[in-house]
Amino acid sequence: MDTPQNQNQTPIRFIGLPQVMGLTGVSRTSVYTIPDFPKPIKIKGATATVQGGSRWVESEVILWMQSRIETRDTQPRSICLGLFRGRPSKAEQVEAECQGITVRALRAAGRA
């Protein structure tokens, strides 16, 4: 029997780290360090692999992924390049060279 609260709502589903990584393609470290990534829910239990550990709300992870797509589609290319960290892409290197600045300065300008 459905309660009135659940009739028009999608059920909430908790997913573990392997599912989050598979869904997003994001590494274990990035899941915990990306500033706007959804925060995990701590589940208490016997062990992290059986009943306890961290879980994420699947709908929040999907909304985060959709926000990344919207960011990509609405921001100019140079600003999108500034959102990524790590080794510079060839596109970043070429753009920085064309502007006569470093990749670091290009990325900083994109976040301003």
Order of alpha helices (4+ residues) and beta strands (2+ residues): beta-alpha-alpha-beta-beta-alpha-alpha-alpha-alpha
